[in-house]
Amino acid sequence: MSEPDTSAADQRRRTGALVIVLSVLAGLLAASSIALALVAKSERDDRAAFLSAREAAATAAGRLIVNLDALSAPTIDKDMRRVVDGATGTFKKQFTKSQKQLKTYVLQQKITSSGTLRSVGVIRSDTDTATVLVAVDRTFKDSGHPKGVVANDRWKVSLEKHGGRWLVAELEPVA
């Protein structure tokens, strides 16, 4: 028995089918590559947003602690507004509630104070909340310490993001 002859038409059909299969595979490969590139870009964007949020939270925590340490008799109203402006939640309620007594104390003792940020470390964060440790040296003078005293303060600061701004929600001294 002899083998059947493959006609030119059959050969063209096979070649055409092969071209179609290879074209479909190339299209699938291109679509997969595009999907992978989009996923990778999304991951990079998410990572960048996370790192940016982490840095912004650390900056906000340090700024609020320095503002809190800069309560001075000559500028007490402005100083307190800065602290309230950077606060939310429990901390804002507590600070606002004690403002009158604190102002009276600062004025009576003739306190002048400033803070120097020493270090900031993020313990935990996501894009909307963070917990940060802040170390600051607070220099203050008052009626009992006219030459001034330096205190080394350490704080655990819980922050929340509201309207694009990082605000301090809770504040806890660290021993």
C-alpha positions in Angstrom: 0.0 0.0 0.0 1.2 3.4 -0.8 0.8 6.5 1.4 -1.8 8.9 0.3 -0.6 12.1 -1.3 -0.8 15.2 0.7 -2.2 17.8 -1.5 -1.1 21.4 -1.6 -4.5 22.4 -0.2 -4.1 20.2 2.8 -0.7 21.6 3.4 -2.0 25.2 3.3 -4.8 24.3 5.7 -2.3 22.8 8.2 0.0 25.8 7.8 -3.0 28.2 8.2 -4.1 26.3 11.3 -0.6 26.4 12.7 -0.4 30.2 12.0 -3.7 30.7 13.8 -2.6 28.6 16.8 0.7 30.5 17.0 -1.0 33.8 16.7 -3.4 32.9 19.5 -0.5 31.8 21.7 1.4 35.0 20.9 -1.7 37.1 21.8 -2.1 35.2 25.1 1.6 35.7 25.9 1.3 39.4 25.1 -1.9 39.7 27.3 -0.2 37.8 30.1 2.9 40.1 29.9 0.7 43.2 30.0 -1.2 41.8 33.0 2.0 40.9 34.8 3.4 44.4 34.1 0.2 46.0 35.4 0.3 43.9 38.6 4.0 44.8 39.1 3.2 48.5 38.6 0.4 48.2 41.1 2.7 46.6 43.6 5.3 49.3 43.2 2.7 52.0 43.5 1.2 50.4 46.7 4.7 50.1 48.1 5.5 53.7 47.3 2.2 54.8 48.9 3.0 52.7 52.0 6.5 54.1 52.4 5.3 57.7 51.8 2.5 57.3 54.4 5.1 55.8 56.9 7.4 58.8 56.4 4.6 61.3 56.6 3.3 59.7 59.9 6.8 59.8 61.4 7.2 63.4 60.4 3.8 64.4 61.9 4.6 62.5 65.2 7.9 64.3 65.6 6.4 67.7 64.7 3.6 67.3 67.3 5.9 66.3 70.1 8.2 69.2 69.3 5.1 71.5 69.3 4.0 70.0 72.6 7.4 70.6 74.1 7.4 74.3 72.9 4.7 75.6 75.2 6.0 79.0 76.4 4.3 81.8 78.3 4.9 84.5 75.7 3.3 82.4 72.9 1.0 80.1 74.8 -2.2 80.6 72.8 -0.4 80.1 69.4 1.5 77.1 70.9 -1.7 75.4 72.1 -3.4 76.0 68.7 -0.5 74.2 67.0 -0.9 71.2 69.2 -4.7 71.1 68.8 -4.3 71.4 65.0 -2.2 68.3 65.0 -4.5 66.3 67.2 -7.5 64.1 66.9 -9.4 61.5 69.0 -8.6 60.8 72.6 -5.5 63.0 72.6 -7.3 66.0 71.3 -10.1 65.5 73.8 -7.7 65.2 76.7 -5.5 68.2 75.6 -8.5 70.4 74.9 -10.0 69.5 78.3 -6.8 70.4 80.1 -5.9 73.5 78.1 -7.2 76.1 80.6 -5.3 74.6 83.5 -2.2 74.1 81.4 -2.2 77.7 80.2 -2.6 79.0 83.7 0.3 76.8 84.9 2.6 77.9 82.0 1.8 81.6 82.7 2.1 81.3 86.5 5.5 79.5 86.3 6.7 81.8 83.4 7.7 78.7 81.4 9.7 78.9 78.2 10.3 75.6 76.6 11.5 74.1 73.3 12.0 70.6 72.0 14.8 69.1 69.9 13.9 66.0 68.0 16.4 63.2 68.6 14.9 60.2 66.8 11.8 58.8 65.4 11.0 55.2 64.7 7.9 53.7 63.2 6.7 50.6 65.1 3.7 49.8 62.9 2.0 51.5 60.0 -0.3 51.2 57.1 -1.6 54.0 54.8 -4.1 55.3 57.4 -2.8 54.5 60.9 0.7 54.4 62.5 2.4 53.9 65.8 5.6 55.8 66.2 8.3 56.2 69.0 9.6 59.7 69.3 12.6 60.8 71.4 13.1 64.5 72.1 15.1 66.6 74.4 12.9 69.3 76.1 14.7 72.4 77.3 12.7 74.5 79.7 13.1 77.4 82.0 10.6 78.4 84.7 10.4 80.3 88.0 12.0 77.4 89.8 14.7 76.7 87.1 15.9 80.1 85.8 19.0 78.6 84.2 17.1 75.9 82.4 16.8 72.2 82.6 16.9 69.5 79.8 14.6 66.6 80.1 14.9 63.6 77.8 11.4 62.6 76.8 10.3 59.5 75.0 6.8 59.1 73.6 4.7 56.4 71.9 2.5 58.2 69.4 -0.6 56.7 67.7 -1.6 58.5 64.6 -4.6 58.5 62.2 -4.9 60.0 58.7 -7.8 62.4 58.4 -8.4 64.4 55.2 -4.9 63.6 54.0 -3.3 64.8 57.2 -1.6 62.7 59.9 -3.0 63.6 63.3 -2.0 62.3 66.8 -4.8 60.2 68.3 -3.1 58.9 71.4 0.1 59.9 73.3 1.8 57.8 75.9 5.1 58.5 77.7 7.7 55.7 77.4 10.0 55.0 80.4 
